[in-house]
Amino acid sequence: MLAFWDGVKCAAREIRILDLPSVILPEILEVECGEPLVLHPGLRDEEKAPLTYHWDMGDGTVLDRMRIEHVYREPGDYSAALKLGHAGLESFPEIKYVVRVHVRPKPEFSIRCRPDTLYSGGARDEATLYAVISDSTRNFACTWDFGDGETATGVCVQHVFQRPGSFLVQLTVRDSSRKSAPQHTTRKSLQVLPR
């Protein structure tokens, strides 16, 4: 490129001035241990690309793409950072944030059954089973296996055992508000008498 300075022809360099992109990222992020943390820098001015991305997750993991997904395996507070760059230019200032990783306590739960004495047979011998869960702040999905080939879902279910015997009833509980929440299982042996 040629430029003229006070009538004299001289060589010039093109200089591009880039504004710093506006990044939307909270100072503290919270996630549960074992759950995926998905991050995107939330640039308001996407036209300022092509940018490079350097995520330091604070646990020894480094990722180099715009949108990331990371799972922390241990609870604690992690000092993390995002560093943006642009080809041919120095990096922009580092954006620091804290990732607070916590472990949600395992719910305590048990199986209750009414009536206390169960008989095999018809509708009048229906047993009501319900899950007693210690944590009322979360929604739980409950799956039942009655040990006789039948299953049901729900916190409270009714079931008729068609034959007498000993049945190992299994209750599986999962926090339904979290996609990858762990499942917890308990069992209770029920004795069903002949009518």
Contacts in CASP RR format, 6 or more apart in sequence:
PFRMAT RR
TARGET T0000
AUTHOR 0000-0000-0000
METHOD contacts of the structure
MODEL  1
MLAFWDGVKCAAREIRILDLPSVILPEILEVECGEPLVLHPGLRDEEKAP
LTYHWDMGDGTVLDRMRIEHVYREPGDYSAALKLGHAGLESFPEIKYVVR
VHVRPKPEFSIRCRPDTLYSGGARDEATLYAVISDSTRNFACTWDFGDGE
TATGVCVQHVFQRPGSFLVQLTVRDSSRKSAPQHTTRKSLQVLPR
1 11 0 8 1.000
1 12 0 8 1.000
1 13 0 8 1.000
1 14 0 8 1.000
2 9 0 8 1.000
2 10 0 8 1.000
2 11 0 8 1.000
2 12 0 8 1.000
3 10 0 8 1.000
3 11 0 8 1.000
3 12 0 8 1.000
4 10 0 8 1.000
18 48 0 8 1.000
18 86 0 8 1.000
18 89 0 8 1.000
19 45 0 8 1.000
19 48 0 8 1.000
20 92 0 8 1.000
20 93 0 8 1.000
21 41 0 8 1.000
21 43 0 8 1.000
21 44 0 8 1.000
21 45 0 8 1.000
21 48 0 8 1.000
21 51 0 8 1.000
21 84 0 8 1.000
21 92 0 8 1.000
22 43 0 8 1.000
22 44 0 8 1.000
22 45 0 8 1.000
23 41 0 8 1.000
23 42 0 8 1.000
23 43 0 8 1.000
23 82 0 8 1.000
23 84 0 8 1.000
23 95 0 8 1.000
24 41 0 8 1.000
24 42 0 8 1.000
24 43 0 8 1.000
24 44 0 8 1.000
25 39 0 8 1.000
25 41 0 8 1.000
25 42 0 8 1.000
25 82 0 8 1.000
25 95 0 8 1.000
25 97 0 8 1.000
26 97 0 8 1.000
27 96 0 8 1.000
27 97 0 8 1.000
27 98 0 8 1.000
28 97 0 8 1.000
28 98 0 8 1.000
28 99 0 8 1.000
28 100 0 8 1.000
29 37 0 8 1.000
29 39 0 8 1.000
29 97 0 8 1.000
29 98 0 8 1.000
29 99 0 8 1.000
29 100 0 8 1.000
30 99 0 8 1.000
30 100 0 8 1.000
30 101 0 8 1.000
30 102 0 8 1.000
31 37 0 8 1.000
31 72 0 8 1.000
31 99 0 8 1.000
31 100 0 8 1.000
31 101 0 8 1.000
31 102 0 8 1.000
32 101 0 8 1.000
32 102 0 8 1.000
32 103 0 8 1.000
32 104 0 8 1.000
32 178 0 8 1.000
33 72 0 8 1.000
33 73 0 8 1.000
33 74 0 8 1.000
33 75 0 8 1.000
33 101 0 8 1.000
33 102 0 8 1.000
33 103 0 8 1.000
34 71 0 8 1.000
34 72 0 8 1.000
34 73 0 8 1.000
34 180 0 8 1.000
35 71 0 8 1.000
35 178 0 8 1.000
35 180 0 8 1.000
36 69 0 8 1.000
36 70 0 8 1.000
36 71 0 8 1.000
36 180 0 8 1.000
37 69 0 8 1.000
37 70 0 8 1.000
37 71 0 8 1.000
37 72 0 8 1.000
37 99 0 8 1.000
38 67 0 8 1.000
38 68 0 8 1.000
38 69 0 8 1.000
39 55 0 8 1.000
39 67 0 8 1.000
39 68 0 8 1.000
39 69 0 8 1.000
39 70 0 8 1.000
39 82 0 8 1.000
40 66 0 8 1.000
40 67 0 8 1.000
40 68 0 8 1.000
41 53 0 8 1.000
41 66 0 8 1.000
41 82 0 8 1.000
41 84 0 8 1.000
41 95 0 8 1.000
43 49 0 8 1.000
43 51 0 8 1.000
48 86 0 8 1.000
50 86 0 8 1.000
50 87 0 8 1.000
51 66 0 8 1.000
51 84 0 8 1.000
51 85 0 8 1.000
51 86 0 8 1.000
52 64 0 8 1.000
52 84 0 8 1.000
52 85 0 8 1.000
52 86 0 8 1.000
52 87 0 8 1.000
53 63 0 8 1.000
53 64 0 8 1.000
53 65 0 8 1.000
53 66 0 8 1.000
53 68 0 8 1.000
53 82 0 8 1.000
53 83 0 8 1.000
53 84 0 8 1.000
53 85 0 8 1.000
54 62 0 8 1.000
54 63 0 8 1.000
54 64 0 8 1.000
54 82 0 8 1.000
54 83 0 8 1.000
54 84 0 8 1.000
54 85 0 8 1.000
54 91 0 8 1.000
55 62 0 8 1.000
55 63 0 8 1.000
55 64 0 8 1.000
55 68 0 8 1.000
55 70 0 8 1.000
55 80 0 8 1.000
55 81 0 8 1.000
55 82 0 8 1.000
56 62 0 8 1.000
56 80 0 8 1.000
56 81 0 8 1.000
56 82 0 8 1.000
56 83 0 8 1.000
57 63 0 8 1.000
57 70 0 8 1.000
57 72 0 8 1.000
57 78 0 8 1.000
57 80 0 8 1.000
57 99 0 8 1.000
58 78 0 8 1.000
58 79 0 8 1.000
58 80 0 8 1.000
58 81 0 8 1.000
58 99 0 8 1.000
59 72 0 8 1.000
59 73 0 8 1.000
59 74 0 8 1.000
59 78 0 8 1.000
61 70 0 8 1.000
63 70 0 8 1.000
72 78 0 8 1.000
72 99 0 8 1.000
72 101 0 8 1.000
74 101 0 8 1.000
75 101 0 8 1.000
75 102 0 8 1.000
75 103 0 8 1.000
76 100 0 8 1.000
76 101 0 8 1.000
76 102 0 8 1.000
77 98 0 8 1.000
77 99 0 8 1.000
77 100 0 8 1.000
77 101 0 8 1.000
78 98 0 8 1.000
78 99 0 8 1.000
78 100 0 8 1.000
78 101 0 8 1.000
79 96 0 8 1.000
79 98 0 8 1.000
80 96 0 8 1.000
80 97 0 8 1.000
80 98 0 8 1.000
80 99 0 8 1.000
81 94 0 8 1.000
81 95 0 8 1.000
81 96 0 8 1.000
81 97 0 8 1.000
82 94 0 8 1.000
82 95 0 8 1.000
82 97 0 8 1.000
83 91 0 8 1.000
83 92 0 8 1.000
83 94 0 8 1.000
83 95 0 8 1.000
84 91 0 8 1.000
84 92 0 8 1.000
84 95 0 8 1.000
85 91 0 8 1.000
85 92 0 8 1.000
86 92 0 8 1.000
104 175 0 8 1.000
105 135 0 8 1.000
106 184 0 8 1.000
107 133 0 8 1.000
107 134 0 8 1.000
107 135 0 8 1.000
107 138 0 8 1.000
107 140 0 8 1.000
107 173 0 8 1.000
107 175 0 8 1.000
107 184 0 8 1.000
108 133 0 8 1.000
108 134 0 8 1.000
108 135 0 8 1.000
109 131 0 8 1.000
109 132 0 8 1.000
109 133 0 8 1.000
109 134 0 8 1.000
109 140 0 8 1.000
109 171 0 8 1.000
109 173 0 8 1.000
109 184 0 8 1.000
109 186 0 8 1.000
110 131 0 8 1.000
110 132 0 8 1.000
110 186 0 8 1.000
110 188 0 8 1.000
111 129 0 8 1.000
111 130 0 8 1.000
111 131 0 8 1.000
111 132 0 8 1.000
111 169 0 8 1.000
111 171 0 8 1.000
111 186 0 8 1.000
111 187 0 8 1.000
111 188 0 8 1.000
112 129 0 8 1.000
112 130 0 8 1.000
112 131 0 8 1.000
112 132 0 8 1.000
113 127 0 8 1.000
113 128 0 8 1.000
113 129 0 8 1.000
113 169 0 8 1.000
113 188 0 8 1.000
113 190 0 8 1.000
114 127 0 8 1.000
114 128 0 8 1.000
115 127 0 8 1.000
117 193 0 8 1.000
118 125 0 8 1.000
118 127 0 8 1.000
118 161 0 8 1.000
118 190 0 8 1.000
118 191 0 8 1.000
118 192 0 8 1.000
118 193 0 8 1.000
119 125 0 8 1.000
119 164 0 8 1.000
119 192 0 8 1.000
119 193 0 8 1.000
119 194 0 8 1.000
119 195 0 8 1.000
120 160 0 8 1.000
120 161 0 8 1.000
120 162 0 8 1.000
120 163 0 8 1.000
120 164 0 8 1.000
120 165 0 8 1.000
120 192 0 8 1.000
120 193 0 8 1.000
120 194 0 8 1.000
120 195 0 8 1.000
121 160 0 8 1.000
121 161 0 8 1.000
121 162 0 8 1.000
121 195 0 8 1.000
122 160 0 8 1.000
122 162 0 8 1.000
123 160 0 8 1.000
125 160 0 8 1.000
125 161 0 8 1.000
125 195 0 8 1.000
126 158 0 8 1.000
126 159 0 8 1.000
126 160 0 8 1.000
127 158 0 8 1.000
127 159 0 8 1.000
127 160 0 8 1.000
127 161 0 8 1.000
127 190 0 8 1.000
128 156 0 8 1.000
128 157 0 8 1.000
128 158 0 8 1.000
129 144 0 8 1.000
129 156 0 8 1.000
129 157 0 8 1.000
129 158 0 8 1.000
129 159 0 8 1.000
129 169 0 8 1.000
129 171 0 8 1.000
130 155 0 8 1.000
130 156 0 8 1.000
130 157 0 8 1.000
131 140 0 8 1.000
131 142 0 8 1.000
131 154 0 8 1.000
131 155 0 8 1.000
131 156 0 8 1.000
131 171 0 8 1.000
131 173 0 8 1.000
133 140 0 8 1.000
133 155 0 8 1.000
133 173 0 8 1.000
138 175 0 8 1.000
138 176 0 8 1.000
138 177 0 8 1.000
139 175 0 8 1.000
139 176 0 8 1.000
139 177 0 8 1.000
140 155 0 8 1.000
140 173 0 8 1.000
140 174 0 8 1.000
140 175 0 8 1.000
140 176 0 8 1.000
141 153 0 8 1.000
141 154 0 8 1.000
141 173 0 8 1.000
141 174 0 8 1.000
141 175 0 8 1.000
141 176 0 8 1.000
142 153 0 8 1.000
142 154 0 8 1.000
142 155 0 8 1.000
142 171 0 8 1.000
142 172 0 8 1.000
142 173 0 8 1.000
143 151 0 8 1.000
143 152 0 8 1.000
143 153 0 8 1.000
143 154 0 8 1.000
143 171 0 8 1.000
143 172 0 8 1.000
143 174 0 8 1.000
144 151 0 8 1.000
144 152 0 8 1.000
144 153 0 8 1.000
144 154 0 8 1.000
144 157 0 8 1.000
144 159 0 8 1.000
144 169 0 8 1.000
144 170 0 8 1.000
144 171 0 8 1.000
144 172 0 8 1.000
145 151 0 8 1.000
145 169 0 8 1.000
145 170 0 8 1.000
145 172 0 8 1.000
146 152 0 8 1.000
146 159 0 8 1.000
146 161 0 8 1.000
146 167 0 8 1.000
146 169 0 8 1.000
147 167 0 8 1.000
147 168 0 8 1.000
147 169 0 8 1.000
147 170 0 8 1.000
148 161 0 8 1.000
148 162 0 8 1.000
148 163 0 8 1.000
148 167 0 8 1.000
150 159 0 8 1.000
152 159 0 8 1.000
161 167 0 8 1.000
161 190 0 8 1.000
161 192 0 8 1.000
163 192 0 8 1.000
164 192 0 8 1.000
164 193 0 8 1.000
164 194 0 8 1.000
165 191 0 8 1.000
165 192 0 8 1.000
165 193 0 8 1.000
166 189 0 8 1.000
166 190 0 8 1.000
166 191 0 8 1.000
166 192 0 8 1.000
167 189 0 8 1.000
167 190 0 8 1.000
167 192 0 8 1.000
168 187 0 8 1.000
168 188 0 8 1.000
168 189 0 8 1.000
168 190 0 8 1.000
169 187 0 8 1.000
169 188 0 8 1.000
169 189 0 8 1.000
169 190 0 8 1.000
170 185 0 8 1.000
170 186 0 8 1.000
170 187 0 8 1.000
171 185 0 8 1.000
171 186 0 8 1.000
171 187 0 8 1.000
171 188 0 8 1.000
172 183 0 8 1.000
172 184 0 8 1.000
172 185 0 8 1.000
173 183 0 8 1.000
173 184 0 8 1.000
173 185 0 8 1.000
173 186 0 8 1.000
174 181 0 8 1.000
174 182 0 8 1.000
174 183 0 8 1.000
174 184 0 8 1.000
175 181 0 8 1.000
END
